[in-house]
């Protein structure tokens, strides 16, 4: 069995840390590609899996890493869309923190010509998650208003750009520093609120009026529930992608949900079936890849670390210091 380099989780002094190691090199099955990974990017799911709180779905690699960019090393039987040497990037169920991975050719996308591997690796998880939340779940229409919480996060920066470029939406964001507010504004968000300094509901009402938000994309949960419901317009949609601030709401009224005909949805992407993720990838590629080529969409890279610096990269994310994506590069 041929081996490959990989980043593994090891307990040191009672704490899980990333260390270099070896795993079995995967082999492409029918309609799959074997890809030599040049860069991968961090997601909060990595931190949860590392700490034992988010086990990989059945059949997924135990190696961390939900996205990658690299070059095709080998094409499996029936895989005809790409050739050896082609630059590709895409979403993974796991396995991105390794020298090689396999990916269905239907989930691989060509790296935009002007993009580095590091820039491409910062796209799949956040942009596909944001596209799913805005377009497939949120039904965002032209020139509607959307509130994106954690606007300077990876998904947040992707969602701002997609809302503006695909729907010419009016975008409001929340974040926790002036630096992050400026980043959100530079991507096209009109109203950027520091949640540490003011009520986002009051700020939105002052800027847009009452009950004017058509879609809320939320990662925070409990602390924002009342204000989210307050700012939503009639027939508004609230999409939950995470609940970092807590999941239990002790007192809540269902009246506004009924009165305003609200829809509340929740979604994860990793445990979706391959067929769903393939369709999502193809829809995103059709709608968005040309916008990356034209420079209208961009990956927002906070920082790039070498694979040997993976633990340091994890600490940066854990401390919430990043604005945009943290990338691990095989070349550094």
N, C-alpha and C positions, 0 to 999 in steps of 0.2 A: 504494500500500500504506500503510495507516494505521500509524503508529508508536505505541509506548507506552514509558513509563519502565521501566527495569530496572536491577538491580544486576549488574554484570559483573566478571569476574576480569581483572585487568591486572597485568603484571609491572612492579614498581618496585624498582630496586636489586637485581635478581636474586631478588625475593621476590613471590609472588602476593598481591595485595591486592584488596579490593572497591572498586569505583568506580561512580559513577552513569553511566548511558548510555541508549541507546535500542535497542529491538528491534522487530521486526514484531509488531503486535497479532494474537493468534490469532483464529480464527473457529470457532464451534461446528459440529461435524459432526452427523450424525443421532444423536439421543438424548444429546446433550451440552449442557452449560450454559456460557455465557460468564459469568465471575464477575469483578467488580471487587474486587480483593484489598484488604482493610483491615488484615490482620495475617498474618504468617507466623512460623514458629518455627525455631530452629536445631537441627540434628542433626549428629552426628559425621561422618556421610556427607558433609555439606557441606564440612567441612574436608578430607576425603580427596579429594573431587572437585576442590576448589579447588587442591590441590597436585598434581593429575594422577594420583592413585593409585586413583581410582574413577570410571571413565568411565560416563556415563549409559547405560542400556539402549538398544537399537535403537529408534528412534522417539520417544524421550523428549526433551524440551527440554534444551538445553545449559545453560540458566539454572538456578542452584541453587534449592533449596527444595522440600521433600517434603511440605508441608502448608500449609493456608491456611484463613482464614475471611474471608468477604466477603458481598457481596450479588449476586444474580442480575441480570445486565445484559441477557442475551438467552437465549432458549431455542431450541435447534436443532430441526430437524424431528423430530417424534416424541417430543420431551421434554415430558412432561405432568405430571410429579410436582411441579414447582415453577413459580412465576410470577415475572415481573420484579419485582425489589425484595425478594424473599425473602432472609432471612439464612441462609447455608449454610456448612458447613465440611467438610473432607475431606482425604483422602490424595492426593498427587500423585506421578507418576514423576519430576517435576522442574518447574521453572517458578514456584515460589512467591515468588522474589525479584523480582517484577515487578508492574506495575500491574494486569494482567489475566491470567487463565488460563482454560483450558477443562478441564472435568471431566465424566466420564460421570455422568448423573443417578443411576445406580445406586450411585455411590460418594460422592454428596453426602448430607450429613445436616443436618437443621435445627438451627440454633444454639439451645441451650436458652434459654428466654425471659429468664432472669435473667442470662445470661452476656454479658460484653463480647466484642468480636471478639478481643481479646488472650487472654482466657481460653479461648475456643473454639479458637483457633489452636494452643494448647498441648496439645490432646487427640489429634488423629488418629494421628500416627506412633507415639507412645509407648503409647497405650492399645490401638491395634490390634495392635502388636507384642507387648505384654504379654498381651492376650487370646489371640492365636494361640499364644504360648508356654505359657500356663497351661492353656487349655481345649482347644484343638485338638491341640497337640503333647504337652503334659504330662499330659493326661487327669486333671487334678486333681479329686479327689472330695471330698465333704463332710467337713470336719473332719480332713483330712490335714495333714501338715506340709510346708512348702515353705521352701527357702533361696533368697533372692534376693540375689545379689551386686550391688555398686554400687547399694545400696538407695536412695540419695539422688539418683540420676540420674533423668532423665526417665522412662525405661522402668521403672526400679526403683520410683519413687513410684507409678506407675500399677499395677504388678504387685502391690504391697502392698495397695492398695485393692481391686483386683479379687479377689485371693485371699480377703480378709476378707469382702467384701460378697457375692460370688457363691458361695463355698464354705465360709465360716466357718472358714477354714484357720488353723492356727498358723503364724505367719510369723517366720522368722529372717532377719536381713540382715547384710551387711558394708558398712562405709563407713570413711572415713578421718579423721573428726573428731567431736568431741562435738556440734557443731552439727548435723551430718548424722545422727548417732545419734538426737538429739532429734526431728528431722523424721520419721525412720522410725517412731519410737515414736508420734508424734502421729497417724500414719496407720493405726495398728493393729498394727504389728509388735511381737511379744512379746520377742524376744531380739535385741538390736542390738549388733553386735561391731565394735570398731575394729580392723581388720586390721593396723594398724601397731603395736598394743600386745599382741596375743595371737593364738594359734592359734584360728581359728574352729571347727575340729573339736573341740578341747578344750572350748571354751565351749559348744558345742551339746550335747556329751556330758554336760557338767555340768548343763545345764538340762533336757534331754529324755531322756538316755540314749543308749546306743550304737545306731547303725544305725537311726535313727528318722525320717530325712528321706525323704519320698516323691518329692519333685521338687526339683531344683536348676536354677535359671536363672542361667547364667553368661555374663559378657561378658569375662572376664579370660584364661581359657585355661591355659596351661602352669603358672604358679605354683600354681594351685589344684587341679590334677588329682588328686593323691594324697588330699588332704583331702576333696574332693568324693566320690570313690569310697568313702572311709572312712565318711562319715556317711550315705550312702544306705542305705535299707532294702531288704529283699528286694522285687523287682519295681519298684525305684525307676527314675526317669527323669532323665537329665541332658540339658538342652537348652542348646546353645551358640548365642548370638546375636552374639557377637563374640569376638575373641581379642586384646584390647588388651595383654596381658602376654606374648604370644608363642604360637606355634602348634606348636612342635616339642617333643615329649616324648621325651627320649633313652632313658630306662629306664622301662619300665612293665610291670606284670604283668596278664595277661588273666584270671587266676584269679578275682579278685573279681567280674568281669563275669559269668562263668559261674556261680560259686557263688551269687551273689545275683540272678541272672537280670535283670541291668540292661539298660536300653535307653539308647543314646546317640544324640542327634539334633542336627542343625544346621539353621539356617534363616536365610535373608534374606527380606525382604518386597518390596523395591523391584523385583526382577526377576521376581516372580511374574506370571503372566498376569492380564490385566484381569478375566477371569471369576472367578478365585480371589479377587482383592481385592474385587470386588463382593460375592461371597458372604460374605466375612469382614466387610465393612462392614455388610451387612444383619443378620448374626447378632449383631454387636456392638451395633448400634442397637437391635435387639429386646430384648437382655438388659440393656442398660446405660443408654440415654438417659433412661429414667424415674428412674434412680438419680441422675443429674446434676440433674434437675429437683427431686428431693426433697432434694438436698444431701448425699446419702450418698456420692457420688463427686465429686471436685473436681479441676480442673487445678491443678497445683502450679507456679506461675510464680516463677522465681528473680528475674528482672529484665526490664524492658522498655526497648528502645532504639529510637530513630528509625531509619529506613532509612539516613539519612546516617551513622549511627554503627555500621553493619554491621561494619566492620573491628574496632572496639573490642569489639563483641559476640563476634566470632570469637575474639579474644584471651582473653576471659573463659572461653570454653569450652575453648580450647586449654590454658589454665593450670589447668583442672579446679577453678575457683573456684565453679562454679554448683551449687546444690542445687535441682533441679527444672529447668523449661524456661526458656530464654532466648528472648524474643519480640522480633520487629521489628514496629513499628507504623507505619502510614502516617500516623497522626494526630499523632504526637509531633513 
